Amino acid sequence: LLETLMQNLSQNPSTFFDGISIAQQQAMPNMVIDSDADALPDYVEAELGTNPLVADTDADGLLDGFEVQWGFDPLVAGDESGDTDQDGLDNLTEQGLGTNPTDADTDSDGLSDQQEVLLGTSPVMSDSDGDGVSDGEEISTLGTDPLLADTDGDGLSDGEEALLAINPTSADTDADGMPDGFEVRYGLDATSAQDAMADADNDGLNNLQEYTAGTNPLLADTDGDGLTDIEELNVTATSPINSDSDDDGLGDGFEVQYGFDPHNPGEAQLDGDGDGLTNLQEFGLGTDPLLADSDGDGVDDANDELPLDGSRTERIDVLVV
């Protein structure tokens, strides 16, 4: 039984009870007691001759559990200064880092534990920045920063760029003025400069101009206000990415359509047709702010329950047949 327990412990303390029946565990309640919190149960310490009340029996800085786990002698000092895996870190340092003192590259990322300490990367995580590329590959193959998920700041992680065969150290691989992230997001070719001058949405702006303006190169009317992006930039001087440039509640397209000023928020509360509804209310209803009776049924919009249905003349207060 003790041999099984010790074998489990030497491999991984978390598997201490593997292969030990429930009945055997119940028969030995002291197996779970670890008075000195050194990862060795008191029962095992009694068998080994270590002190169950002192976490480091030989006072070498290494916990008894650590020494047993990695094959050191918990009764004899001196192991702390050794470098069993010859990675440049002594065993005491490896204990502090949580690394394996018998494996020069604990996380198997291609960098020794010492290299990772010097680089500031994690020696127990193969991908320190979580970008999908191991630290070793970032250093030796891609030339990227293992501590930055997006080395070139183009909106794509280093791992994404590696998969797409895009340069992860250049924000604009094809040097066309558009960042790789923008091109990938909108289905353009980040490895060809030719698409910079193309107009994917046929709105009169090429893709480079759309990037500069912050608009969607696949939508002629990015903000959906009824005005194309090029109209907003070159004609109305409104924002192509904000459907209500003056924040008055009226869409830019609505204001332009009816001759209002999309830069003047004061017009929202006016009643241009004198029907008792403000321009903002007419915008919400979909009625014509310049016609008191939008559907021409003889009832002004303010009193018409169905102001857009000229075939039915239903007043708010009286039903007219």
N, C-alpha and C positions, 0 to 999 in steps of 0.2 A: 504493500500500500504506500509506504513512504517513498519507495522508488518511483512509483507512478506519479505521486505528487511532485517530487523533485524534478522529474522529467518535464512535467507540465510547466512548472515554475521556470525552468531554465529556458523554455521556448517562449512563453508569454504568461505573465501573472494572471491575466484574465481567464486563462484556461485551466486554472488551478484544479478545479474539481472534475475536469473531463476524464471520463473513464472510471470515476468513483461513483458507486451506486448511492441512491438516496438513503438506503438503509445504513450504509457505511458512514455517510455524512451525519445522519441523525445519531449514530452511535458515538460520534466524536464531536460534540458541540463546540469544543474549544478550537476546532479547526478554523473557525471564522474570526477568532479573537486575535487582534494584532495590537498589542498594548503600546508598542512604540511607533506604530504607523510607518514601518519601514518596508511594507509590502511583503513581509514574511509573517505568516501566522505564528503565534507563540508555540504551537505544537511542533512546527518545523524547526523553530529556533532551538527548542529543547533537544531535538535530535542532532542538530548541527553543532551545538555547543555555543551558539551565539547568545548574547544577552537579550532576552525578550523585552527588557525595559529600556534598552539603549538602542536607538536606531542605527548607530554606527559603532559596532562593537570594538573594532580595531582602531577607531579614531583616525581614519585616514581621509575622511571627508566623503567617502562613498557609503551610501546606505547599504545595509546588509542585503536587502532585497535586490538592489541593483547589482551587487557583486555576485550573488548567487545566479541571478538571471543571465549574466554574461560570462559566467565561468571564472570569476575571480574568487580569491580566498577572503571571506569576511572576517577571518580570525587573524590575518597577518597584514599589517600596513605595508604600503609601498606600491600597490596597484594604481593609486591615484595619479601618479606621475608618469605612468606608462602610456604609450601610444600604440595600443594593440593593433589597430588597423592602419597605422602609419599614414594617417591623413593630416598630420600636423597639429592635431588637437589631443591633449592628454585626456585620460579617462574621466578625470574630475570635471573638465570642461564639457565633455560629452554628456555627462550626467545632467549638468545644468541646462544644456540645450535640448535634452530629450532625444539625442541621437544615439545611434547604435555604435558602441565603441569597438565593435568587431567588423564594421562595414564602413569603408572610407566614404561611400556615397549612400547615406542612409535612405534618401528618397529616390535613388536610382534615376536622377535627372541628367546625369552626365557631368555634374560638378561635384567635386569632393566637398565634404562638410566644411573644411577649412575655407575653400574658395567661396562657399556661400556666406560664411561668416564675414569674410572680407568684402563681399559684394553687397551684403545687407539683405540677401534673399533668404528664404526659409530653407534650412537644411532638412526639414521633415515634411515639406510640401514640394512636390516636383514642379508645380506651376504657381509661383508666388503671387503673380498678379491676376491669376484666373482668366487669362485670355485664350486658353486652349493650346498654348505652346509651352513645352517644358522650359525651365530656366536654362538648361544646357543648350537646347536648340536655339533659344534666343541669343545666347552669347556666341556660340560657335558657328551657327548657320545663317540666321537671319540678320544678326547685327542689331537687334532691337533691345530695348530696355526691359529686363525681366521684372522690373518693379512698376512698369507702366503698361496697362492693358492696351492702350492705343498710343504707341510710341510717337507717331507723327501727327497725332491730333486731328485726323481727318474724319473722325466719326465712325471708323471701322476698327475693330480690335485687330491686334497683330495676327491672331489666329484666323480671323475672317480673311484678312488680306493674303495670308499664306495659302489658304484654300482657293482663293480666287486668282492666284498668281499675280497679285498686285504688290507693288513695292511698299512694305510696311514702314519704311524709313523716309518716305516721301509723301507728303500730303496730296500731291498732284502728280501721280505717276506719269501721265502723258503730257504734262506741262501745257494743258489747254486752258488754264485759268479756273477750272472747276475742280474742287476737291474730290478725291476718290469717293468719299462717303456720299456726296451729293449725286455723283454719277451712278453709283450702285443703287442708291435709294430710288432713283427714277428710271432705272433700266437702261442707262446710257453705258457706253464703253469706256471704262476707266483706263484702258490701254491704247486708245486711239484719240488723237486730238481733232479728228475730222468732225466729230459730232458737236463741237462747240458752236459751229456756225449753223447747225441745223435748227429747224423750228418744228419740234415734235408735235406741238398742239396747234400749229398754224394760226397763231394769234398775232403774228408780225414781230415777235421778239424771238431772237435766237436763244439757244440754251444757255449760252454764257451770259446774255443780258438777263435772262430769268434768274440765274444764280445770283447775279449782282443785285437784282431787285428783291430777291427773297421770295419770288413767286414759284409756282409749280409749273415746270416745263411741259407737263402733260395735260394741264387744264388751261384753256384759253381765258377763263374767268376764275382766277384762283380763289377769290373770296365769295364767289357766287352772288354778287350784287346786281348782276345784269349788265355790267360794263366789262369789256375785255381788259386784260392786263395792259395792253398797249394804249387803249383809250384812257385809262386811269393815269398812266404815266405821262402821256404826251398831249392829252386833250383836256381832261377835267382836273388834272393835278391832284386827284384823290389817291388814297392808299389802295394799292391792288391786293393787299393782304388784310384789309380791314373793311368789311362791308358797310360800315357806318363811320366815315372818316371824321365827322364832327361830333360823334357820340350823342346825337339828339334823338335816337330811336328810329330815325328814317334811313332806309337803305340808300346808298349813294345812287344806285340806278333809278330808284323811285324819284329822288330829288332832281336828278338830271332830266328824267322823262317829263316831269311836270314843271320844269323851269325854276325850281328852287335852287338855292345855293348850298351845295353839299359841304361848304366850309362854315356855314352860319347856323349854329344850333338853335337860334331864336325862332326859326320858322316852324318848328315842330308844333308850337302851341297856337299858331295862327289858324284862322278859318278862312281859307282862300275863296271858297264858294258861298259862304254865308249860310250853310245848311245846318249849323249848330254843332258840327263835328270838327274837331281840330285836325290839322294835317296828320298828326300822329295817330289819331283815331281812324282816320280814313286809310292810312297805311296798314293798320292792323286789320281793318275790315276788307281791304282790297278794293275799296271804292275810289272813284275819281275825285281828287281833292279840288278840282276846278269845275266840277259839275255838281250842283245841289241834288240832282236826281240822276244818279249814275246809270240806272237801268231804264230810265225814261218811262216809268210807269205812272207818273203823275204824283208820286209820293217822294218827298225829299228824303235823302239818305238817313237823316237823324230819326225820322219817324217811320222808316220802312224796315219791317222785320226781316225782309229778304231784299236788301238793297242792290243785289246783283242779279235778281231774277225778274225781268220785265214782264213775264207772263203771269205773275201773281202780284196783285196789289194789296198786300197785307200790311195795314198800319199797326203800329205798336198798340194803339188804344182801340182801334175800330177795324173790323174785317170788312173790306170793301169788295163786293162781288162784281 
